[in-house]
Amino acid sequence: MEYRKIEICGINTHTIKVLSEKEKIKLFKIIRKGRKKEKIKAKEELLMGNLRLALSVVQKFLNRGENSDDLFQIACIGLIKAIDNFNIDLGIKFSTYAVPMMIGEIRRFLRDNSPIRVTRSMRDTAYKAIYEKEKMIAQNKREPTISEIAKKLGVTLESLVVAMDSIVTPLSIYEPIMNNGHETLHLIDQIGDNNDDENWLKEISIRESIGKLSDRQKNILALRFLKGKTQIEVANEIGVSQAQISRLEKNALKKIKKQI
């Protein structure tokens, strides 16, 4: 059987040796207790022995128009970090730890190079959450909830959700989302037409419903959904508690839904 040669960054990945789990553990033990030269050699072997794993991660991001060599190098940075921080005492496979680390590194690269800019503090919060999530998965052998990550970072659940949403790579409207074997369905096919009679009537109903709200409720909805402020920020601006803002917002939305 012939195998297709895959060359990336000048490396023919077909010729790369893939390490077994026993071989990886042995090398990690050398890194822990060996001499300096032995440690360097062991790290190099681990890096080379996991390049195919890095390539498999890169292939998940190849439809975004980025240079494959660049992504492969970024994945290797994540792989090196995984090698430096992996703990064999946790009893998990190295790939289980390394893959999220490489994915996180590539996502970080894509976000930093995205044309859509977010504040440094918000991006830092999101990066810390990604790192904390990877660490908690390795320690607890399960995926943590958003609430658990927020508590660990000492931030509110709402601010963490906003931070994570702000760095999500936007999809092209021409992104294929389904193929039934005959025809490919793209994201644009699922976007409604604002000129539809149904959408036009809904918009009129919503406008009329908002018009019946109190000035205070209108102000809260405008601050929340037009200016994108959190409930805590709105509460501080108006001079009431966050719980009151939450209650007023829910009541306003209920009135709108009821009237529509």
Sequence and secondary structure as in RCSB ss.txt:
>XXXX:A:sequence
MEYRKIEICGINTHTIKVLSEKEKIKLFKIIRKGRKKEKIKAKEELLMGNLRLALSVVQKFLNRGENSDDLFQIA
CIGLIKAIDNFNIDLGIKFSTYAVPMMIGEIRRFLRDNSPIRVTRSMRDTAYKAIYEKEKMIAQNKREPTISEIA
KKLGVTLESLVVAMDSIVTPLSIYEPIMNNGHETLHLIDQIGDNNDDENWLKEISIRESIGKLSDRQKNILALRF
LKGKTQIEVANEIGVSQAQISRLEKNALKKIKKQI
>XXXX:A:secstr
      EETTEEGGG     HHHHHHHHHHHHHS HHHHHHHHHHHHHTTHHHHHHHHGGGGGGS  HHHHHHHH
HHHHHHHHHH  GGG   HHHHHHHHHHHHHHHHHHHT SS   HHHHHHHHHHHHHHHHHHHHHSS   HHHHH
HHHT  HHHHHHHHHHTS    TT EEEE SS EEEGGGGS  TTSHHHHHHHHHHHHHHHTS HHHHHHHIIII
IS   HHHHHHHHTS HHHHHHHHHHHHHHHHHH 
